[in-house]
Amino acid sequence: MYMAPEDLHVFYHQVHKNVARRLGIEDYEWKSTRELADEIERSNSGVASKLKALIEAYEHWFEVHERMEATRSSGNLSADQNIKLTKAMKDRDSTRKVLIDELEKL
């Protein structure tokens, strides 16, 4: 599945809004991603750290996809590419679960 960089940024904003809502940040619907990131950091640095880890994992996963798209190897991955993609997906999914689990504790 190809995802454009714009799609990824929309996703990041949605994640920030969801986290801000869970933290009780006022007017989260009307704030930019940067504003939300700052308020999340001030509100709960532990959650902010997990959110940053999620973004980094998604960035890495996206970069793996971009490299495969550039080489036109999607659908016909080498063993090494398959290992890298699988690891990136597992990291992405596990960091998402860590963040969700942390938010469930609130």
Secondary structure, DSSP 8 states (H G I E B T S, - for coil): ----HHHHHHHHHHHHHHHHHHHT-TTGGGS-HHHHHHHHHHH-HHHHHHHHHHHHHHHHHHHHHHHHHHTT-TTS--HHHHHHHHHHHHHHHHHHHHHHHHHHT-
